Amino acid sequence: MSVLLRFLLVAIVILYIIRALLRYLLPMLFQSLVNKAQQGQQNNSRPNGQKPTGKINIDYIPQEATKSKVPDTEGDFVEYEEIKVK
């Protein structure tokens, strides 16, 4: 009985210590990962801080975009009568 009680006490203390350490270490770890990702993103955005110049003009519109995908001749019209229930 003494061995079981001692094991449980040691296990609870170890888990408590791990929980306390993770509470402080994980936020620091995630913050460092976020900082590294932000620095990598800033380095890849624009070399030497150059801004784009000029305008973008789109002169070509594909014919597929102007046509409807389903022709008007497609589909069936179903006649129906409305039945009123008293």
ROTORGU-26109 format. One record per residue: residue in one letter; x, y, z of N, C-alpha, C, CB in turn. Coordinates in steps of 0.05 Angstrom, whole numbers. Glycine has a CB too. Example, Ala and Ser with C-alpha at 12.3 -4.5 7.8 and 13.67 -1.06 7.14 Angstrom:
@res->A; n.x->264; n.y->-114; n.z->156; ca.x->246; ca.y->-90; ca.z->156; c.x->264; c.y->-66; c.z->156; cb.x->226; cb.y->-89; cb.z->181
@res->S; n.x->257; n.y->-45; n.z->142; ca.x->273; ca.y->-21; ca.z->143; c.x->258; c.y->1; c.z->157; cb.x->282; cb.y->-12; cb.z->114
//
This chain:
@res->M; n.x->16; n.y->-24; n.z->0; ca.x->0; ca.y->0; ca.z->0; c.x->17; c.y->25; c.z->0; cb.x->-19; cb.y->0; cb.z->24
@res->S; n.x->39; n.y->24; n.z->14; ca.x->57; ca.y->47; ca.z->17; c.x->70; c.y->53; c.z->-10; cb.x->79; cb.y->41; cb.z->38
@res->V; n.x->76; n.y->32; n.z->-26; ca.x->89; ca.y->36; ca.z->-52; c.x->69; c.y->49; c.z->-71; cb.x->98; cb.y->9; cb.z->-64
@res->L; n.x->44; n.y->41; n.z->-71; ca.x->24; ca.y->53; ca.z->-88; c.x->19; c.y->82; c.z->-81; cb.x->-3; cb.y->37; cb.z->-86
@res->L; n.x->18; n.y->88; n.z->-56; ca.x->14; ca.y->116; ca.z->-47; c.x->37; c.y->133; c.z->-54; cb.x->9; cb.y->116; cb.z->-17
@res->R; n.x->61; n.y->123; n.z->-51; ca.x->85; ca.y->138; ca.z->-59; c.x->86; c.y->142; c.z->-89; cb.x->111; cb.y->122; cb.z->-49
@res->F; n.x->79; n.y->122; n.z->-105; ca.x->79; ca.y->125; ca.z->-134; c.x->59; c.y->146; c.z->-143; cb.x->72; cb.y->98; cb.z->-147
@res->L; n.x->35; n.y->146; n.z->-131; ca.x->15; ca.y->166; ca.z->-138; c.x->24; c.y->194; c.z->-131; cb.x->-11; cb.y->159; cb.z->-124
@res->L; n.x->36; n.y->197; n.z->-108; ca.x->46; ca.y->223; ca.z->-99; c.x->67; c.y->234; c.z->-118; cb.x->57; cb.y->222; cb.z->-71
@res->V; n.x->86; n.y->216; n.z->-125; ca.x->108; ca.y->224; ca.z->-144; c.x->96; c.y->231; c.z->-171; cb.x->129; cb.y->202; cb.z->-146
@res->A; n.x->77; n.y->215; n.z->-181; ca.x->65; ca.y->220; ca.z->-207; c.x->50; c.y->247; c.z->-207; cb.x->46; cb.y->197; cb.z->-215
@res->I; n.x->36; n.y->253; n.z->-186; ca.x->21; ca.y->278; ca.z->-185; c.x->40; c.y->302; c.z->-184; cb.x->3; cb.y->279; cb.z->-160
@res->V; n.x->62; n.y->300; n.z->-169; ca.x->82; ca.y->322; ca.z->-167; c.x->95; c.y->326; c.z->-195; cb.x->103; cb.y->316; cb.z->-146
@res->I; n.x->102; n.y->304; n.z->-208; ca.x->115; ca.y->307; ca.z->-234; c.x->96; c.y->319; c.z->-254; cb.x->125; cb.y->279; cb.z->-244
@res->L; n.x->71; n.y->311; n.z->-255; ca.x->52; ca.y->322; ca.z->-273; c.x->47; c.y->352; c.z->-267; cb.x->26; cb.y->307; cb.z->-272
@res->Y; n.x->47; n.y->359; n.z->-242; ca.x->43; ca.y->387; ca.z->-235; c.x->66; c.y->404; c.z->-244; cb.x->40; cb.y->390; cb.z->-205
@res->I; n.x->91; n.y->394; n.z->-241; ca.x->115; ca.y->408; ca.z->-250; c.x->115; c.y->411; c.z->-280; cb.x->140; cb.y->394; cb.z->-241
@res->I; n.x->108; n.y->390; n.z->-295; ca.x->107; ca.y->391; ca.z->-324; c.x->86; c.y->411; c.z->-333; cb.x->101; cb.y->363; cb.z->-336
@res->R; n.x->63; n.y->411; n.z->-320; ca.x->42; ca.y->430; ca.z->-327; c.x->51; c.y->459; c.z->-323; cb.x->16; cb.y->424; cb.z->-311
@res->A; n.x->64; n.y->464; n.z->-301; ca.x->74; ca.y->491; ca.z->-295; c.x->95; c.y->500; c.z->-315; cb.x->86; cb.y->493; cb.z->-266
@res->L; n.x->113; n.y->482; n.z->-323; ca.x->133; ca.y->489; ca.z->-342; c.x->121; c.y->494; c.z->-370; cb.x->154; cb.y->466; cb.z->-345
@res->L; n.x->102; n.y->478; n.z->-378; ca.x->90; ca.y->482; ca.z->-404; c.x->74; c.y->508; c.z->-405; cb.x->72; cb.y->458; cb.z->-410
@res->R; n.x->63; n.y->516; n.z->-383; ca.x->47; ca.y->541; ca.z->-382; c.x->65; c.y->565; c.z->-390; cb.x->35; cb.y->545; cb.z->-355
@res->Y; n.x->91; n.y->563; n.z->-383; ca.x->109; ca.y->586; ca.z->-389; c.x->125; c.y->581; c.z->-414; cb.x->127; cb.y->590; cb.z->-365
@res->L; n.x->132; n.y->556; n.z->-420; ca.x->149; ca.y->551; ca.z->-443; c.x->135; c.y->551; c.z->-470; cb.x->163; cb.y->524; cb.z->-439
@res->L; n.x->111; n.y->541; n.z->-471; ca.x->96; ca.y->540; ca.z->-496; c.x->90; c.y->567; c.z->-508; cb.x->70; cb.y->525; cb.z->-493
@res->P; n.x->81; n.y->587; n.z->-493; ca.x->77; ca.y->613; ca.z->-505; c.x->103; c.y->625; c.z->-516; cb.x->65; cb.y->632; cb.z->-484
@res->M; n.x->126; n.y->621; n.z->-502; ca.x->151; ca.y->632; ca.z->-513; c.x->159; c.y->617; c.z->-539; cb.x->173; cb.y->628; cb.z->-492
@res->L; n.x->154; n.y->591; n.z->-540; ca.x->160; ca.y->576; ca.z->-564; c.x->143; c.y->585; c.z->-587; cb.x->156; cb.y->546; cb.z->-559
@res->F; n.x->117; n.y->588; n.z->-583; ca.x->100; ca.y->597; ca.z->-605; c.x->106; c.y->626; c.z->-613; cb.x->71; cb.y->595; cb.z->-596
@res->Q; n.x->113; n.y->643; n.z->-595; ca.x->120; ca.y->670; ca.z->-601; c.x->145; c.y->671; c.z->-619; cb.x->124; cb.y->687; cb.z->-576
@res->S; n.x->165; n.y->654; n.z->-613; ca.x->189; ca.y->654; ca.z->-629; c.x->183; c.y->643; c.z->-657; cb.x->211; cb.y->636; cb.z->-616
@res->L; n.x->165; n.y->623; n.z->-659; ca.x->157; ca.y->613; ca.z->-686; c.x->143; c.y->634; c.z->-702; cb.x->140; cb.y->588; cb.z->-683
@res->V; n.x->125; n.y->650; n.z->-689; ca.x->111; ca.y->671; ca.z->-703; c.x->130; c.y->693; c.z->-712; cb.x->89; cb.y->683; cb.z->-684
@res->N; n.x->149; n.y->700; n.z->-695; ca.x->169; ca.y->720; ca.z->-703; c.x->185; c.y->711; c.z->-727; cb.x->187; cb.y->727; cb.z->-680
@res->K; n.x->193; n.y->686; n.z->-727; ca.x->209; ca.y->676; ca.z->-750; c.x->192; c.y->676; c.z->-776; cb.x->219; cb.y->647; cb.z->-744
@res->A; n.x->167; n.y->669; n.z->-774; ca.x->150; ca.y->669; ca.z->-797; c.x->145; c.y->697; c.z->-808; cb.x->123; cb.y->656; cb.z->-791
@res->Q; n.x->142; n.y->716; n.z->-790; ca.x->138; ca.y->744; ca.z->-798; c.x->163; c.y->755; c.z->-811; cb.x->130; cb.y->761; cb.z->-774
@res->Q; n.x->187; n.y->748; n.z->-801; ca.x->211; ca.y->758; ca.z->-813; c.x->215; c.y->745; c.z->-841; cb.x->235; cb.y->751; cb.z->-795
@res->G; n.x->209; n.y->720; n.z->-844; ca.x->211; ca.y->707; ca.z->-870; c.x->191; c.y->719; c.z->-890; cb.x->206; cb.y->678; cb.z->-867
@res->Q; n.x->168; n.y->727; n.z->-881; ca.x->148; ca.y->739; ca.z->-898; c.x->157; c.y->767; c.z->-907; cb.x->120; cb.y->740; cb.z->-885
@res->Q; n.x->168; n.y->782; n.z->-889; ca.x->177; ca.y->809; ca.z->-895; c.x->201; c.y->808; c.z->-915; cb.x->185; cb.y->824; cb.z->-870
@res->N; n.x->218; n.y->788; n.z->-912; ca.x->241; ca.y->786; ca.z->-930; c.x->232; c.y->779; c.z->-958; cb.x->261; cb.y->766; cb.z->-920
@res->N; n.x->210; n.y->764; n.z->-961; ca.x->201; ca.y->755; ca.z->-987; c.x->182; c.y->774; c.z->-1001; cb.x->189; cb.y->728; cb.z->-985
@res->S; n.x->172; n.y->794; n.z->-986; ca.x->151; ca.y->811; ca.z->-998; c.x->161; c.y->828; c.z->-1021; cb.x->139; cb.y->829; cb.z->-976
@res->R; n.x->179; n.y->846; n.z->-1016; ca.x->190; ca.y->863; ca.z->-1037; c.x->220; c.y->867; c.z->-1032; cb.x->175; cb.y->890; cb.z->-1039
@res->P; n.x->237; n.y->862; n.z->-1051; ca.x->265; ca.y->867; ca.z->-1047; c.x->271; c.y->897; c.z->-1047; cb.x->282; cb.y->853; cb.z->-1069
@res->N; n.x->287; n.y->905; n.z->-1028; ca.x->296; ca.y->933; ca.z->-1025; c.x->272; c.y->953; c.z->-1022; cb.x->312; cb.y->941; cb.z->-1049
@res->G; n.x->249; n.y->944; n.z->-1013; ca.x->227; ca.y->962; ca.z->-1008; c.x->215; c.y->974; c.z->-1033; cb.x->235; cb.y->983; cb.z->-989
@res->Q; n.x->218; n.y->961; n.z->-1056; ca.x->207; ca.y->972; ca.z->-1081; c.x->177; c.y->970; c.z->-1082; cb.x->220; cb.y->958; cb.z->-1105
@res->K; n.x->164; n.y->990; n.z->-1092; ca.x->135; ca.y->990; ca.z->-1096; c.x->129; c.y->985; c.z->-1125; cb.x->122; cb.y->1016; cb.z->-1085
@res->P; n.x->107; n.y->972; n.z->-1131; ca.x->100; ca.y->968; ca.z->-1160; c.x->93; c.y->995; c.z->-1173; cb.x->78; cb.y->948; cb.z->-1162
@res->T; n.x->100; n.y->998; n.z->-1198; ca.x->93; ca.y->1022; ca.z->-1212; c.x->76; c.y->1015; c.z->-1236; cb.x->119; cb.y->1037; cb.z->-1221
@res->G; n.x->60; n.y->1035; n.z->-1246; ca.x->44; ca.y->1031; ca.z->-1269; c.x->16; c.y->1021; c.z->-1263; cb.x->57; cb.y->1011; cb.z->-1288
@res->K; n.x->1; n.y->1018; n.z->-1284; ca.x->-27; ca.y->1009; ca.z->-1281; c.x->-30; c.y->981; c.z->-1293; cb.x->-47; cb.y->1029; cb.z->-1294
@res->I; n.x->-50; n.y->968; n.z->-1285; ca.x->-56; ca.y->941; ca.z->-1296; c.x->-82; c.y->944; c.z->-1312; cb.x->-59; cb.y->919; cb.z->-1274
@res->N; n.x->-81; n.y->938; n.z->-1338; ca.x->-104; ca.y->940; ca.z->-1355; c.x->-111; c.y->912; c.z->-1366; cb.x->-99; cb.y->959; cb.z->-1379
@res->I; n.x->-136; n.y->905; n.z->-1365; ca.x->-145; ca.y->879; ca.z->-1375; c.x->-162; c.y->885; c.z->-1400; cb.x->-161; cb.y->863; cb.z->-1354
@res->D; n.x->-151; n.y->878; n.z->-1424; ca.x->-164; ca.y->884; ca.z->-1449; c.x->-178; c.y->859; c.z->-1460; cb.x->-145; cb.y->894; cb.z->-1469
@res->Y; n.x->-172; n.y->836; n.z->-1450; ca.x->-183; ca.y->811; ca.z->-1461; c.x->-202; c.y->798; c.z->-1442; cb.x->-160; cb.y->792; cb.z->-1468
@res->I; n.x->-226; n.y->793; n.z->-1452; ca.x->-246; ca.y->778; ca.z->-1436; c.x->-252; c.y->753; c.z->-1451; cb.x->-272; cb.y->795; cb.z->-1430
@res->P; n.x->-248; n.y->730; n.z->-1440; ca.x->-253; ca.y->705; ca.z->-1454; c.x->-283; c.y->703; c.z->-1462; cb.x->-245; cb.y->680; cb.z->-1437
@res->Q; n.x->-288; n.y->690; n.z->-1485; ca.x->-315; ca.y->687; ca.z->-1494; c.x->-331; c.y->669; c.z->-1475; cb.x->-316; cb.y->677; cb.z->-1522
@res->E; n.x->-318; n.y->650; n.z->-1463; ca.x->-332; ca.y->632; ca.z->-1444; c.x->-345; c.y->647; c.z->-1421; cb.x->-312; cb.y->611; cb.z->-1434
@res->A; n.x->-333; n.y->668; n.z->-1413; ca.x->-344; ca.y->683; ca.z->-1390; c.x->-369; c.y->699; c.z->-1399; cb.x->-323; cb.y->702; cb.z->-1379
@res->T; n.x->-370; n.y->707; n.z->-1424; ca.x->-393; ca.y->723; ca.z->-1433; c.x->-417; c.y->706; c.z->-1440; cb.x->-385; cb.y->740; cb.z->-1458
@res->K; n.x->-413; n.y->681; n.z->-1448; ca.x->-435; ca.y->663; ca.z->-1454; c.x->-446; c.y->650; c.z->-1429; cb.x->-426; cb.y->642; cb.z->-1475
@res->S; n.x->-472; n.y->644; n.z->-1430; ca.x->-482; ca.y->629; ca.z->-1407; c.x->-474; c.y->599; c.z->-1411; cb.x->-513; cb.y->632; cb.z->-1405
@res->K; n.x->-471; n.y->585; n.z->-1390; ca.x->-462; ca.y->558; ca.z->-1392; c.x->-484; c.y->539; c.z->-1402; cb.x->-452; cb.y->548; cb.z->-1365
@res->V; n.x->-509; n.y->546; n.z->-1398; ca.x->-531; ca.y->529; ca.z->-1406; c.x->-546; c.y->544; c.z->-1428; cb.x->-550; cb.y->521; cb.z->-1382
@res->P; n.x->-548; n.y->532; n.z->-1452; ca.x->-563; ca.y->545; ca.z->-1474; c.x->-593; c.y->548; c.z->-1467; cb.x->-560; cb.y->530; cb.z->-1500
@res->D; n.x->-606; n.y->566; n.z->-1480; ca.x->-634; ca.y->571; ca.z->-1475; c.x->-652; c.y->547; c.z->-1484; cb.x->-643; cb.y->596; cb.z->-1489
@res->T; n.x->-642; n.y->532; n.z->-1503; ca.x->-658; ca.y->509; ca.z->-1513; c.x->-657; c.y->486; c.z->-1493; cb.x->-648; cb.y->500; cb.z->-1540
@res->E; n.x->-640; n.y->486; n.z->-1474; ca.x->-638; ca.y->464; ca.z->-1456; c.x->-660; c.y->466; c.z->-1435; cb.x->-611; cb.y->463; cb.z->-1443
@res->G; n.x->-668; n.y->443; n.z->-1425; ca.x->-688; ca.y->442; ca.z->-1403; c.x->-716; c.y->437; c.z->-1413; cb.x->-687; cb.y->468; cb.z->-1387
@res->D; n.x->-733; n.y->428; n.z->-1396; ca.x->-761; ca.y->422; ca.z->-1403; c.x->-779; c.y->439; c.z->-1386; cb.x->-767; cb.y->391; cb.z->-1399
@res->F; n.x->-801; n.y->446; n.z->-1398; ca.x->-821; ca.y->461; ca.z->-1383; c.x->-843; c.y->441; c.z->-1376; cb.x->-833; cb.y->485; cb.z->-1399
@res->V; n.x->-850; n.y->439; n.z->-1351; ca.x->-870; ca.y->420; ca.z->-1342; c.x->-895; c.y->436; c.z->-1334; cb.x->-860; cb.y->403; cb.z->-1318
@res->E; n.x->-917; n.y->430; n.z->-1348; ca.x->-942; ca.y->443; ca.z->-1342; c.x->-954; c.y->430; c.z->-1317; cb.x->-962; cb.y->442; cb.z->-1366
@res->Y; n.x->-967; n.y->446; n.z->-1301; ca.x->-979; ca.y->435; ca.z->-1277; c.x->-1004; c.y->451; c.z->-1270; cb.x->-959; cb.y->436; cb.z->-1253
@res->E; n.x->-1021; n.y->439; n.z->-1256; ca.x->-1045; ca.y->452; ca.z->-1246; c.x->-1044; c.y->453; c.z->-1216; cb.x->-1071; cb.y->437; cb.z->-1256
@res->E; n.x->-1053; n.y->476; n.z->-1205; ca.x->-1053; ca.y->479; ca.z->-1177; c.x->-1079; c.y->468; c.z->-1166; cb.x->-1049; cb.y->509; cb.z->-1169
@res->I; n.x->-1078; n.y->450; n.z->-1147; ca.x->-1101; ca.y->438; ca.z->-1135; c.x->-1105; c.y->449; c.z->-1108; cb.x->-1098; cb.y->407; cb.z->-1134
@res->K; n.x->-1129; n.y->461; n.z->-1104; ca.x->-1135; ca.y->473; ca.z->-1078; c.x->-1151; c.y->453; c.z->-1061; cb.x->-1151; cb.y->500; cb.z->-1081
@res->V; n.x->-1142; n.y->450; n.z->-1037; ca.x->-1156; ca.y->431; ca.z->-1019; c.x->-1173; c.y->448; c.z->-1000; cb.x->-1135; cb.y->414; cb.z->-1003
@res->K; n.x->-1198; n.y->440; n.z->-997; ca.x->-1216; ca.y->455; ca.z->-980; c.x->-1216; c.y->445; c.z->-952; cb.x->-1244; cb.y->454; cb.z->-991
//
